[in-house]
């Protein structure tokens, strides 16, 4: 069987595009989901969040989060740096409670895992793209 030379030349290009789309997850947009918050001085609580990300440059994103547990609602903002095609790290700040900390995000297609840590506690959530 003879394969046209044009198909042989296109095959590597198709493979590269497929790999790029599978590995490069888009952080931009609005995500929502749930997880657990573990306050330093208290019991773990279920957490629900809605988080919006917007791109500022090729590797920097801003984040605005609105979250709630059974005992408190809060909003926080931050910046993330893209450290690999699917991983982001950064800082967050909540002016209402004067809490700041670190956040890590791993994106897998239309799902992401967010972990956060501050002097007042830590937690994680699994979010999906809206």
N, C-alpha and C positions, 0 to 999 in steps of 0.2 A: 504494500500500500504506500502510495506516495503522498506525503504531506506537503502542501504548498509552503514555500519558503516564507511567505508573509505570515502564516500562522505560527511558524517557529519563532519569528522575530517578535510577534505580539505576546507570546506565552509568558516571557519573563516580566513584561510590563503588567499584564493582568495579575500575576502573582504578587508583584510589588504593591499594586493598588489594593489588592485584597488584604495583604498583611497590614498595610498602613491603616485601612479602615477598621480592621479588627483590633489593632493595638491602640489607636488614637481615639480615646473617648472624649466627648465634648462635655466640659464642665459647665459651660454657659447655660443659663436658664434657671427655672425654678424646680426644686426637688422637695419632696415631703416624705415623711416616714416616722418611725418610732424607734425607741431604744430604752436605755436605762441611764439614769443619773445617780451617781454615788457621792452624796455630800460627805465631807470629811467628818462633820458632827451630826450624823443623822442616818436614817434608814434609806436604802436604795428606793428610788421611785421610778415609775414608768415615765417616759419622756416622749413628747410628740413635737416635731419640728417642721417648719416650712422655711427653706433656705433658698435664697436667690444669689446667683453668681453672675458677675459681669466682668468682661475682659478689659484690662487697662493697657496691656502690652502683650507681646508674644508669650511671656511667662508669668505675668502678674495679673491676679484676679482680685476683685473686691467681693466681699461676702456680707450679706445682711440676713440674719436669722431671727425668726420669731419662734420661741419654744415655750412649752408649758409642761408642768408636772401636775400632780393632784394638789400641790400646795402653793405653787407660784407660777406666774407667767413672766417671761423676760424677753428682751430684745438685745441683740449684740451685733457688732460689726467687726470686720477684720480684713486682712489681706492674706492672700495665699500666693506662694511661689510654686510654679510647676517644676518638679525635680525629675520627672520622667514622663513618658506619654500618659501614664495612668495614675501618677502619684503627685500630691500637692501637700505642702506644709506651710504653716503660717501662725499668725497670732490673732487673738480675738480680744475684744474689750466690751464690757457691759457698764455703761456710765451710771445706770440706776443703782447698781449694787457695788460699783467700783471694783469689779472683778476682771482680771485679765489672765490670759493663759495661752497655751499652745494647742493647735488643732492639726490633725492629719486627715487627709482625704484620699481614699483609693476608689477609683472609678472603674467599673466593669460593665461596659455597655450602657444600659439604661438603669443601672443600680450603682450605688456607692455606699461605702462604709466610712463614717466620720467618727473619729475618736478625739477626745479633748481632755485636757488636764489643766487645773489651776490650783492655787493654794487652798481653795475651798472645796475641792473635790475633782472627780473625773467622771467619764461616761463614754458611751458610744451609741450610735444610731445607724440604722440601715435605711437608706432613702431611695426613692425611685423618681425618675424624671416625670414631670407633669406634662 
